[in-house]
Amino acid sequence: SSMSDSQLILRTYQEWGPDCPKHLLGDFAFTIWDHRKRRLFCARDILGVRPFYFHFDSHQFIFASDLCGVLAAPGISHELDLAYVSAHFRHAGNYPHDTHTWYSRIKKLARGHSMIVDTAGIRTWAYWNPEDLPEVRCKSDGEYAEMLRDLLDKSVRARIRSAYPVGAHLSGGLDSSSVAVLATRMLRERGEGLTGFSWAPPPTSDAPQDERAMVEQLCHIENIPVHYTQASFSDNAVNRLRNLGKRRDAGFVHELVVRRTAASQGIRGILSGWGGDELIAFNGRGYFADLLCRGRWLRLWRESRMRSGIHGDGGALWKWIVSRAVFPLLPDWIFERFYRKALPAFWDESPLPDVFVSVFRAQLSSADSLPRKRGRERAGVRTEQLGLLAHGHLTERIEGWAAAGGRMGITYAYPLLDRRIVELALGLPPEMFFKNGWKRFLFRYALEGILPNDVRWEKSKKEPALNDDRDRIRDETQTNLPKIVDQVLNQPRDYHFLDIEHTRRKIADVLATEHNANWTPGEEPTTRMRDHFSVLGGLLVEIMANPELDCDIREHLEAVRSKVVG
Protein backbone atom coordinates (compact mmCIF):
# COMPACT_ATOMS: atom_id res chain seq x y z
CA SER A 1 0.00 0.00 0.00
CA SER A 2 1.09 3.58 -0.66
CA MET A 3 -0.50 4.74 2.59
CA SER A 4 2.05 6.26 4.96
CA ASP A 5 2.29 5.23 8.61
CA SER A 6 0.83 8.54 9.76
CA GLN A 7 -2.13 8.16 7.40
CA LEU A 8 -2.71 4.63 8.67
CA ILE A 9 -2.71 5.80 12.28
CA LEU A 10 -5.17 8.57 11.44
CA ARG A 11 -7.48 6.11 9.69
CA THR A 12 -7.45 3.78 12.70
CA TYR A 13 -8.38 6.70 14.96
CA GLN A 14 -11.22 7.66 12.65
CA GLU A 15 -12.46 4.07 12.79
CA TRP A 16 -11.94 3.17 16.47
CA GLY A 17 -11.27 6.43 18.29
CA PRO A 18 -9.27 6.05 21.53
CA ASP A 19 -9.29 2.26 21.09
CA CYS A 20 -7.16 2.54 17.95
CA PRO A 21 -3.83 1.47 19.58
CA LYS A 22 -5.38 -1.95 20.25
CA HIS A 23 -5.52 -2.46 16.49
CA LEU A 24 -2.02 -1.25 15.60
CA LEU A 25 1.10 -3.34 15.06
CA GLY A 26 4.58 -1.90 15.07
CA ASP A 27 6.50 0.77 16.92
CA PHE A 28 4.81 4.10 17.48
CA ALA A 29 4.36 7.19 19.61
CA PHE A 30 1.88 9.69 18.25
CA THR A 31 -0.59 12.47 18.99
CA ILE A 32 -3.80 13.31 17.15
CA TRP A 33 -5.68 16.56 17.57
CA ASP A 34 -9.42 15.80 17.54
CA HIS A 35 -10.79 19.20 16.52
CA ARG A 36 -14.43 18.13 16.94
CA LYS A 37 -13.95 17.06 20.56
CA ARG A 38 -11.28 19.67 21.24
CA ARG A 39 -8.81 17.21 22.73
CA LEU A 40 -5.43 15.69 22.05
CA PHE A 41 -5.14 11.91 21.90
CA CYS A 42 -1.72 10.32 22.53
CA ALA A 43 -0.47 6.73 22.51
CA ARG A 44 2.74 4.72 22.77
CA ASP A 45 3.51 1.18 21.62
CA ILE A 46 3.49 -1.78 24.02
CA LEU A 47 7.26 -1.88 24.67
CA GLY A 48 7.91 1.84 24.35
CA VAL A 49 10.18 1.50 21.32
CA ARG A 50 9.21 5.05 20.39
CA PRO A 51 9.70 7.41 23.38
CA PHE A 52 7.12 9.97 24.48
CA TYR A 53 8.06 12.74 26.96
CA PHE A 54 5.72 15.52 28.05
CA HIS A 55 5.19 18.48 30.37
CA PHE A 56 1.71 19.52 31.44
CA ASP A 57 0.53 22.48 33.50
CA SER A 58 -2.49 24.78 33.56
CA HIS A 59 -1.21 26.76 30.57
CA GLN A 60 0.45 24.30 28.19
CA PHE A 61 1.09 20.74 27.10
CA ILE A 62 4.52 20.15 25.57
CA PHE A 63 5.62 16.80 24.15
CA ALA A 64 8.54 15.35 22.22
CA SER A 65 10.20 12.06 21.36
CA ASP A 66 13.40 13.26 23.07
CA LEU A 67 13.56 14.67 26.58
CA CYS A 68 15.79 17.49 25.29
CA GLY A 69 12.94 18.63 23.08
CA VAL A 70 10.77 19.28 26.12
CA LEU A 71 13.62 20.87 28.09
CA ALA A 72 14.25 23.27 25.20
CA ALA A 73 10.76 24.76 25.44
CA PRO A 74 10.63 28.20 27.10
CA GLY A 75 9.79 28.25 30.78
CA ILE A 76 10.28 24.54 31.46
CA SER A 77 11.76 23.96 34.91
CA HIS A 78 14.92 21.88 35.21
CA GLU A 79 14.12 21.04 38.82
CA LEU A 80 15.23 17.50 39.61
CA ASP A 81 12.80 14.76 40.60
CA LEU A 82 14.21 13.98 44.04
CA ALA A 83 12.24 10.75 44.39
CA TYR A 84 13.71 9.43 41.16
CA VAL A 85 17.25 10.62 41.94
CA SER A 86 17.05 8.94 45.36
CA ALA A 87 15.73 5.70 43.86
CA HIS A 88 18.50 5.77 41.25
CA PHE A 89 21.19 5.76 43.92
CA ARG A 90 19.44 3.33 46.24
CA HIS A 91 19.30 0.85 43.35
CA ALA A 92 23.02 1.19 42.57
CA GLY A 93 22.40 3.42 39.57
CA ASN A 94 19.87 1.10 37.92
CA TYR A 95 16.29 2.21 38.38
CA PRO A 96 14.09 2.13 35.28
CA HIS A 97 10.68 3.75 35.69
CA ASP A 98 7.66 3.86 33.41
CA THR A 99 6.76 7.51 33.98
CA HIS A 100 9.42 9.31 36.06
CA THR A 101 12.39 11.12 34.52
CA TRP A 102 15.28 13.03 36.09
CA TYR A 103 13.13 16.17 36.04
CA SER A 104 10.10 16.70 38.27
CA ARG A 105 8.09 18.58 35.64
CA ILE A 106 8.72 16.16 32.78
CA LYS A 107 7.09 12.74 32.61
CA LYS A 108 6.92 9.83 30.20
CA LEU A 109 3.83 8.27 28.72
CA ALA A 110 4.20 4.68 29.86
CA ARG A 111 4.60 1.88 27.32
CA GLY A 112 1.31 0.36 26.24
CA HIS A 113 -0.63 3.42 27.42
CA SER A 114 -2.91 6.02 25.87
CA MET A 115 -3.61 9.55 27.06
CA ILE A 116 -6.19 12.25 26.44
CA VAL A 117 -5.34 15.92 27.06
CA ASP A 118 -8.11 18.52 27.20
CA THR A 119 -9.30 21.41 29.33
CA ALA A 120 -10.20 18.99 32.12
CA GLY A 121 -6.57 17.83 32.43
CA ILE A 122 -4.91 14.58 31.39
CA ARG A 123 -6.22 11.03 31.61
CA THR A 124 -4.05 7.97 30.97
CA TRP A 125 -4.90 4.29 30.78
CA ALA A 126 -3.34 1.02 29.69
CA TYR A 127 -4.71 -0.30 26.41
CA TRP A 128 -2.53 -3.44 26.61
CA ASN A 129 -2.04 -5.66 29.63
CA PRO A 130 0.37 -8.62 29.31
CA GLU A 131 -1.36 -10.41 32.18
CA ASP A 132 -4.61 -10.65 30.18
CA LEU A 133 -3.19 -12.46 27.16
CA PRO A 134 -4.70 -15.84 26.21
CA GLU A 135 -2.79 -19.11 26.15
CA VAL A 136 -1.42 -20.33 22.82
CA ARG A 137 -1.77 -24.06 22.22
CA CYS A 138 -0.70 -26.10 19.19
CA LYS A 139 -0.73 -29.84 18.50
CA SER A 140 3.02 -30.30 18.12
CA ASP A 141 6.43 -28.69 18.48
CA GLY A 142 6.47 -28.35 14.71
CA GLU A 143 3.31 -26.25 14.69
CA TYR A 144 4.72 -23.94 17.36
CA ALA A 145 7.94 -23.59 15.35
CA GLU A 146 6.06 -22.89 12.12
CA MET A 147 4.02 -20.19 13.84
CA LEU A 148 7.14 -18.57 15.26
CA ARG A 149 9.05 -18.69 11.96
CA ASP A 150 6.14 -17.00 10.18
CA LEU A 151 6.05 -14.20 12.76
CA LEU A 152 9.82 -13.78 12.65
CA ASP A 153 9.68 -13.36 8.87
CA LYS A 154 6.89 -10.78 9.10
CA SER A 155 8.55 -8.86 11.91
CA VAL A 156 11.98 -8.60 10.29
CA ARG A 157 10.54 -7.73 6.88
CA ALA A 158 8.46 -4.93 8.38
CA ARG A 159 11.58 -3.41 9.97
CA ILE A 160 13.88 -3.28 6.95
CA ARG A 161 11.75 -0.80 5.04
CA SER A 162 14.38 1.85 4.46
CA ALA A 163 15.76 3.98 1.69
CA TYR A 164 19.16 3.82 3.41
CA PRO A 165 21.63 1.03 4.22
CA VAL A 166 20.69 -1.22 7.15
CA GLY A 167 22.93 -2.60 9.89
CA ALA A 168 22.40 -5.22 12.59
CA HIS A 169 24.00 -6.36 15.81
CA LEU A 170 25.81 -9.66 15.47
CA SER A 171 27.12 -11.20 18.68
CA GLY A 172 27.13 -14.84 17.62
CA GLY A 173 24.22 -15.59 19.93
CA LEU A 174 20.77 -16.81 18.95
CA ASP A 175 18.85 -13.53 19.10
CA SER A 176 21.05 -11.18 17.10
CA SER A 177 22.18 -13.91 14.70
CA SER A 178 18.64 -14.92 13.73
CA VAL A 179 17.62 -11.32 13.10
CA ALA A 180 20.76 -10.54 11.09
CA VAL A 181 20.51 -13.66 8.91
CA LEU A 182 16.82 -13.20 8.14
CA ALA A 183 17.35 -9.52 7.32
CA THR A 184 20.33 -10.34 5.10
CA ARG A 185 18.34 -12.85 3.05
CA MET A 186 15.40 -10.47 2.66
CA LEU A 187 17.61 -7.55 1.65
CA ARG A 188 19.41 -9.76 -0.84
CA GLU A 189 16.06 -10.39 -2.55
CA ARG A 190 15.98 -6.74 -3.52
CA GLY A 191 19.64 -6.49 -4.40
CA GLU A 192 20.79 -4.93 -1.15
CA GLY A 193 23.02 -6.02 1.70
CA LEU A 194 23.34 -5.77 5.46
CA THR A 195 26.30 -4.72 7.59
CA GLY A 196 26.95 -6.50 10.88
CA PHE A 197 28.29 -4.94 14.07
CA SER A 198 29.89 -6.91 16.90
CA TRP A 199 30.77 -5.46 20.29
CA ALA A 200 33.77 -7.80 20.46
CA PRO A 201 37.20 -6.39 19.52
CA PRO A 202 38.73 -7.30 16.13
CA PRO A 203 40.17 -10.84 16.03
CA THR A 204 43.94 -11.08 16.19
CA SER A 205 44.03 -14.31 14.17
CA ASP A 206 42.21 -15.83 11.21
CA ALA A 207 40.58 -18.46 13.45
CA PRO A 208 39.42 -16.90 16.74
CA GLN A 209 38.55 -19.44 19.45
CA ASP A 210 35.79 -17.45 21.15
CA GLU A 211 32.43 -15.88 20.29
CA ARG A 212 33.99 -14.30 17.20
CA ALA A 213 34.26 -17.77 15.67
CA MET A 214 30.45 -17.89 15.52
CA VAL A 215 30.33 -14.39 14.07
CA GLU A 216 32.92 -15.25 11.41
CA GLN A 217 31.08 -18.46 10.51
CA LEU A 218 27.76 -16.67 9.98
CA CYS A 219 29.37 -13.85 8.03
CA HIS A 220 31.12 -16.35 5.76
CA ILE A 221 27.96 -18.35 5.10
CA GLU A 222 25.66 -15.36 4.56
CA ASN A 223 28.27 -13.00 3.04
CA ILE A 224 27.78 -10.34 5.72
CA PRO A 225 30.52 -7.71 6.16
CA VAL A 226 31.11 -7.21 9.88
CA HIS A 227 32.68 -4.42 11.91
CA TYR A 228 34.20 -5.30 15.26
CA THR A 229 34.34 -2.68 18.00
CA GLN A 230 37.48 -1.09 19.36
CA ALA A 231 36.35 1.13 22.22
CA SER A 232 38.89 3.41 23.87
CA PHE A 233 39.24 5.02 27.28
CA SER A 234 38.25 8.37 25.75
CA ASP A 235 35.03 6.75 24.47
CA ASN A 236 34.26 5.46 27.94
CA ALA A 237 35.12 8.79 29.54
CA VAL A 238 32.52 10.44 27.31
CA ASN A 239 30.10 7.67 28.24
CA ARG A 240 30.68 7.92 32.00
CA LEU A 241 30.62 11.71 32.26
CA ARG A 242 27.69 12.46 29.98
CA ASN A 243 24.75 14.59 31.08
CA LEU A 244 22.27 11.85 32.04
CA GLY A 245 19.30 14.15 31.64
CA LYS A 246 20.13 15.38 28.16
CA ARG A 247 22.35 12.70 26.62
CA ARG A 248 20.83 9.33 27.37
CA ASP A 249 22.34 6.34 25.59
CA ALA A 250 21.84 3.40 28.00
CA GLY A 251 25.48 3.51 29.04
CA PHE A 252 27.06 0.96 26.69
CA VAL A 253 30.36 2.30 25.42
CA HIS A 254 30.66 -0.33 22.68
CA GLU A 255 27.35 0.80 21.19
CA LEU A 256 28.65 4.36 21.08
CA VAL A 257 31.38 3.11 18.73
CA VAL A 258 28.86 1.08 16.71
CA ARG A 259 26.74 4.17 16.09
CA ARG A 260 29.74 6.23 15.08
CA THR A 261 30.86 3.57 12.59
CA ALA A 262 27.35 3.05 11.23
CA ALA A 263 26.76 6.77 10.73
CA SER A 264 30.08 7.10 8.85
CA GLN A 265 28.79 4.52 6.36
CA GLY A 266 25.41 6.15 5.85
CA ILE A 267 23.54 3.47 7.79
CA ARG A 268 20.28 4.86 9.15
CA GLY A 269 18.73 1.76 10.71
CA ILE A 270 20.16 -0.82 13.14
CA LEU A 271 18.38 -4.08 13.92
CA SER A 272 18.87 -5.52 17.38
CA GLY A 273 17.98 -8.83 19.04
CA TRP A 274 17.33 -6.97 22.32
CA GLY A 275 14.37 -8.37 24.22
CA GLY A 276 14.67 -11.94 23.00
CA ASP A 277 16.22 -13.21 26.23
CA GLU A 278 13.27 -11.98 28.27
CA LEU A 279 10.50 -13.21 25.99
CA ILE A 280 10.54 -15.49 22.95
CA ALA A 281 14.09 -16.79 23.58
CA PHE A 282 13.64 -16.93 27.36
CA ASN A 283 15.77 -19.50 29.19
CA GLY A 284 12.94 -21.04 31.18
CA ARG A 285 13.69 -19.67 34.65
CA GLY A 286 10.90 -20.62 37.02
CA TYR A 287 10.05 -23.82 35.13
CA PHE A 288 11.61 -26.30 37.54
CA ALA A 289 10.05 -24.71 40.62
CA ASP A 290 6.71 -24.77 38.82
CA LEU A 291 7.13 -28.48 38.06
CA LEU A 292 7.84 -29.13 41.74
CA CYS A 293 4.75 -27.16 42.80
CA ARG A 294 2.51 -29.03 40.37
CA GLY A 295 3.79 -32.44 41.41
CA ARG A 296 5.46 -33.08 38.05
CA TRP A 297 8.41 -34.66 39.80
CA LEU A 298 9.23 -37.25 37.14
CA ARG A 299 9.48 -34.57 34.46
CA LEU A 300 11.53 -32.42 36.83
CA TRP A 301 13.98 -35.28 37.33
CA ARG A 302 14.08 -36.22 33.64
CA GLU A 303 14.66 -32.66 32.41
CA SER A 304 17.33 -32.10 35.06
CA ARG A 305 19.12 -35.30 34.03
CA MET A 306 19.01 -34.38 30.34
CA ARG A 307 20.30 -30.92 31.07
CA SER A 308 23.17 -32.33 33.10
CA GLY A 309 24.00 -34.70 30.27
CA ILE A 310 24.19 -31.83 27.81
CA HIS A 311 26.36 -29.69 30.06
CA GLY A 312 28.43 -32.52 31.49
CA ASP A 313 27.85 -31.61 35.13
CA GLY A 314 26.01 -34.71 36.34
CA GLY A 315 27.88 -34.64 39.64
CA ALA A 316 26.16 -31.37 40.48
CA LEU A 317 22.67 -32.58 39.58
CA TRP A 318 21.30 -32.28 43.11
CA LYS A 319 22.65 -28.74 43.42
CA TRP A 320 20.85 -27.79 40.22
CA ILE A 321 17.55 -29.21 41.45
CA VAL A 322 17.84 -27.46 44.81
CA SER A 323 18.79 -24.09 43.30
CA ARG A 324 16.25 -24.16 40.46
CA ALA A 325 13.32 -26.07 41.96
CA VAL A 326 13.50 -25.49 45.71
CA PHE A 327 15.13 -22.08 46.21
CA PRO A 328 12.50 -20.13 44.21
CA LEU A 329 9.81 -21.41 46.57
CA LEU A 330 11.51 -20.21 49.74
CA PRO A 331 10.74 -16.81 51.31
CA ASP A 332 13.26 -14.00 51.08
CA TRP A 333 13.98 -13.89 54.81
CA ILE A 334 15.58 -17.34 54.75
CA PHE A 335 18.24 -16.17 52.31
CA GLU A 336 18.65 -12.82 54.03
CA ARG A 337 19.34 -14.56 57.32
CA PHE A 338 21.12 -17.77 56.37
CA TYR A 339 22.33 -17.78 52.75
CA ARG A 340 22.91 -14.29 51.41
CA LYS A 341 25.23 -15.38 48.64
CA ALA A 342 22.21 -16.89 46.87
CA LEU A 343 20.59 -13.45 46.61
CA PRO A 344 21.00 -11.40 43.43
CA ALA A 345 23.55 -8.60 43.28
CA PHE A 346 22.42 -5.30 44.83
CA TRP A 347 19.66 -6.97 46.83
CA ASP A 348 20.13 -4.47 49.63
CA GLU A 349 19.68 -0.74 49.19
CA SER A 350 22.81 1.14 48.20
CA PRO A 351 23.72 4.25 50.19
CA LEU A 352 23.38 7.76 48.84
CA PRO A 353 26.67 9.35 47.75
CA ASP A 354 28.31 11.13 50.68
CA VAL A 355 29.60 14.02 48.54
CA PHE A 356 26.43 16.12 48.58
CA VAL A 357 25.88 19.13 50.79
CA SER A 358 23.89 18.22 53.88
CA VAL A 359 20.71 20.02 52.79
CA PHE A 360 20.47 18.18 49.47
CA ARG A 361 21.37 14.85 51.04
CA ALA A 362 18.60 15.36 53.57
CA GLN A 363 16.17 16.15 50.74
CA LEU A 364 17.10 12.91 48.97
CA SER A 365 16.79 10.94 52.21
CA SER A 366 13.30 12.29 52.88
CA ALA A 367 12.03 12.15 49.28
CA ASP A 368 9.02 10.01 48.49
CA SER A 369 10.06 6.39 48.15
CA LEU A 370 9.42 4.87 44.76
CA PRO A 371 8.73 1.11 44.77
CA ARG A 372 11.73 -1.14 45.36
CA LYS A 373 12.82 -3.13 42.33
CA ARG A 374 14.57 -6.30 43.28
CA GLY A 375 13.81 -9.83 42.34
CA ARG A 376 15.01 -13.37 42.40
CA GLU A 377 13.75 -16.45 40.62
CA ARG A 378 10.15 -17.43 41.40
CA ALA A 379 7.99 -20.35 40.33
CA GLY A 380 6.49 -20.12 36.86
CA VAL A 381 7.92 -19.17 33.47
CA ARG A 382 5.22 -16.62 32.76
CA THR A 383 5.60 -15.15 36.25
CA GLU A 384 9.28 -14.58 35.51
CA GLN A 385 8.60 -13.05 32.09
CA LEU A 386 5.95 -10.69 33.46
CA GLY A 387 8.38 -9.65 36.19
CA LEU A 388 11.04 -8.83 33.61
CA LEU A 389 8.56 -6.77 31.62
CA ALA A 390 7.45 -4.91 34.74
CA HIS A 391 11.02 -4.12 35.77
CA GLY A 392 11.40 -1.70 32.87
CA HIS A 393 15.00 -2.39 31.82
CA LEU A 394 13.86 -3.36 28.31
CA THR A 395 12.29 0.03 27.69
CA GLU A 396 15.09 1.92 29.44
CA ARG A 397 17.72 0.65 27.01
CA ILE A 398 15.37 1.29 24.10
CA GLU A 399 14.81 4.89 25.22
CA GLY A 400 18.53 5.46 25.64
CA TRP A 401 19.40 4.12 22.22
CA ALA A 402 16.51 6.03 20.63
CA ALA A 403 17.89 9.31 22.00
CA ALA A 404 21.53 8.58 21.15
CA GLY A 405 20.69 7.17 17.73
CA GLY A 406 18.39 10.06 16.90
CA ARG A 407 21.24 12.53 17.33
CA MET A 408 23.10 10.68 14.57
CA GLY A 409 20.14 10.01 12.30
CA ILE A 410 19.95 6.34 13.31
CA THR A 411 16.78 4.45 14.20
CA TYR A 412 16.90 1.19 16.13
CA ALA A 413 14.43 -1.62 15.49
CA TYR A 414 13.75 -4.71 17.61
CA PRO A 415 12.10 -7.51 15.62
CA LEU A 416 11.89 -9.84 18.63
CA LEU A 417 9.77 -7.23 20.42
CA ASP A 418 7.12 -7.23 17.72
CA ARG A 419 3.73 -7.31 19.42
CA ARG A 420 2.76 -10.59 17.78
CA ILE A 421 5.95 -12.29 18.94
CA VAL A 422 5.63 -10.85 22.44
CA GLU A 423 2.07 -12.12 22.75
CA LEU A 424 3.10 -15.52 21.44
CA ALA A 425 5.93 -15.70 23.99
CA LEU A 426 3.61 -14.86 26.88
CA GLY A 427 1.02 -17.41 25.76
CA LEU A 428 3.26 -20.43 25.17
CA PRO A 429 3.22 -23.45 27.50
CA PRO A 430 6.25 -23.38 29.81
CA GLU A 431 7.87 -26.48 28.32
CA MET A 432 8.48 -24.58 25.08
CA PHE A 433 11.22 -22.69 26.90
CA PHE A 434 12.92 -25.75 28.40
CA LYS A 435 12.62 -29.15 26.80
CA ASN A 436 14.79 -32.22 26.37
CA GLY A 437 17.39 -30.56 28.58
CA TRP A 438 17.65 -27.47 26.34
CA LYS A 439 16.79 -23.97 27.46
CA ARG A 440 15.31 -21.67 24.78
CA PHE A 441 14.00 -24.85 23.17
CA LEU A 442 11.35 -23.49 20.79
CA PHE A 443 13.52 -20.65 19.54
CA ARG A 444 16.37 -23.05 18.74
CA TYR A 445 13.98 -25.50 17.10
CA ALA A 446 12.33 -22.80 14.97
CA LEU A 447 15.65 -21.57 13.58
CA GLU A 448 16.33 -24.74 11.58
CA GLY A 449 17.48 -23.68 8.13
CA ILE A 450 18.24 -20.17 9.39
CA LEU A 451 21.24 -20.74 11.65
CA PRO A 452 23.88 -23.50 11.44
CA ASN A 453 23.28 -26.33 13.91
CA ASP A 454 26.39 -25.60 15.95
CA VAL A 455 25.13 -22.05 16.50
CA ARG A 456 21.55 -23.15 17.04
CA TRP A 457 22.47 -25.77 19.64
CA GLU A 458 25.37 -23.98 21.31
CA LYS A 459 25.09 -24.94 24.98
CA SER A 460 25.67 -21.47 26.39
CA LYS A 461 26.60 -18.05 25.14
CA LYS A 462 29.99 -17.02 26.45
CA GLU A 463 31.74 -13.86 25.37
CA PRO A 464 35.35 -14.07 26.58
CA ALA A 465 36.65 -11.62 23.98
CA LEU A 466 34.08 -8.97 24.88
CA ASN A 467 34.52 -9.59 28.60
CA ASP A 468 38.29 -9.23 28.32
CA ASP A 469 37.80 -5.97 26.46
CA ARG A 470 35.40 -4.75 29.13
CA ASP A 471 38.03 -5.57 31.76
CA ARG A 472 40.61 -3.57 29.81
CA ILE A 473 38.34 -0.55 29.52
CA ARG A 474 37.32 -0.78 33.18
CA ASP A 475 40.95 -0.85 34.33
CA GLU A 476 41.88 2.09 32.09
CA THR A 477 38.86 4.01 33.32
CA GLN A 478 39.53 3.31 37.00
CA THR A 479 43.09 4.54 36.51
CA ASN A 480 42.57 7.57 34.28
CA LEU A 481 39.07 8.91 34.81
CA PRO A 482 39.76 10.18 38.36
CA LYS A 483 42.50 12.40 36.87
CA ILE A 484 39.99 14.13 34.60
CA VAL A 485 37.49 14.46 37.45
CA ASP A 486 40.17 15.96 39.69
CA GLN A 487 41.11 18.53 37.04
CA VAL A 488 37.47 19.50 36.52
CA LEU A 489 36.62 19.77 40.21
CA ASN A 490 39.60 21.99 40.95
CA GLN A 491 38.37 24.67 38.57
CA PRO A 492 36.79 27.59 40.46
CA ARG A 493 33.01 27.70 40.03
CA ASP A 494 29.79 27.56 42.01
CA TYR A 495 28.24 24.20 42.81
CA HIS A 496 24.58 23.48 43.49
CA PHE A 497 24.65 20.10 45.21
CA LEU A 498 28.24 19.02 45.79
CA ASP A 499 30.12 19.61 49.01
CA ILE A 500 33.06 20.56 46.86
CA GLU A 501 35.79 20.51 49.50
CA HIS A 502 34.76 17.06 50.69
CA THR A 503 34.48 15.88 47.08
CA ARG A 504 37.96 17.17 46.23
CA ARG A 505 39.44 15.37 49.24
CA LYS A 506 37.67 12.18 48.22
CA ILE A 507 38.95 12.22 44.64
CA ALA A 508 42.44 13.02 46.00
CA ASP A 509 42.22 9.87 48.14
CA VAL A 510 41.24 7.91 45.04
CA LEU A 511 44.24 9.22 43.12
CA ALA A 512 46.54 8.40 46.05
CA THR A 513 45.49 4.73 45.94
CA GLU A 514 46.46 2.38 43.13
CA HIS A 515 43.66 0.62 41.30
CA ASN A 516 43.51 -3.13 41.91
CA ALA A 517 43.70 -4.58 38.40
CA ASN A 518 43.02 -8.07 39.75
CA TRP A 519 39.51 -7.13 40.86
CA THR A 520 36.77 -8.98 38.95
CA PRO A 521 33.01 -8.29 38.67
CA GLY A 522 31.09 -10.04 41.42
CA GLU A 523 33.68 -9.32 44.07
CA GLU A 524 33.12 -6.76 46.82
CA PRO A 525 34.15 -3.31 45.51
CA THR A 526 37.34 -1.90 47.02
CA THR A 527 37.28 1.26 49.12
CA ARG A 528 38.90 3.09 46.21
CA MET A 529 36.13 1.95 43.88
CA ARG A 530 33.40 2.95 46.35
CA ASP A 531 34.89 6.41 46.71
CA HIS A 532 35.23 6.72 42.95
CA PHE A 533 31.59 5.69 42.40
CA SER A 534 30.43 8.11 45.08
CA VAL A 535 32.23 11.03 43.44
CA LEU A 536 30.97 10.07 39.98
CA GLY A 537 27.41 9.72 41.24
CA GLY A 538 27.45 13.13 42.84
CA LEU A 539 29.16 14.68 39.83
CA LEU A 540 26.55 13.32 37.42
CA VAL A 541 23.74 14.93 39.42
CA GLU A 542 25.66 18.21 39.54
CA ILE A 543 26.20 18.10 35.77
CA MET A 544 22.44 18.06 35.14
CA ALA A 545 21.96 21.24 37.18
CA ASN A 546 25.18 23.06 36.30
CA PRO A 547 25.57 24.04 32.60
CA GLU A 548 28.99 25.58 33.21
CA LEU A 549 30.29 22.31 34.65
CA ASP A 550 28.69 20.32 31.83
CA CYS A 551 30.39 22.51 29.22
CA ASP A 552 33.75 22.35 31.00
CA ILE A 553 33.66 18.56 31.16
CA ARG A 554 32.87 18.27 27.47
CA GLU A 555 35.84 20.51 26.68
CA HIS A 556 38.11 18.31 28.80
CA LEU A 557 36.81 15.18 27.12
CA GLU A 558 37.28 16.66 23.67
CA ALA A 559 40.88 17.46 24.58
CA VAL A 560 41.38 13.85 25.71
CA ARG A 561 39.83 12.52 22.51
CA SER A 562 41.94 14.81 20.33
CA LYS A 563 45.08 13.71 22.15
CA VAL A 564 44.20 10.04 21.54
CA VAL A 565 43.39 10.63 17.87
CA GLY A 566 46.54 12.72 17.42
Beta strands, then each sheet from edge to edge (+ up, - down):
strand 1: 29-34
strand 2: 39-44
strand 3: 53-56
strand 4: 61-64
strand 5: 107-108
strand 6: 113-118
strand 7: 121-126
strand 8: 166-169
strand 9: 194-197
strand 10: 226-227
strand 11: 269-271
strand 12: 411-413
strand 13: 434-435
strand 14: 438-439
sheet 1: 1+ 2- 6+ 7-
sheet 2: 4+ 3- 5+
sheet 3: 10+ 9+ 8+ 11+ 12+
sheet 4: 13+ 14-
end
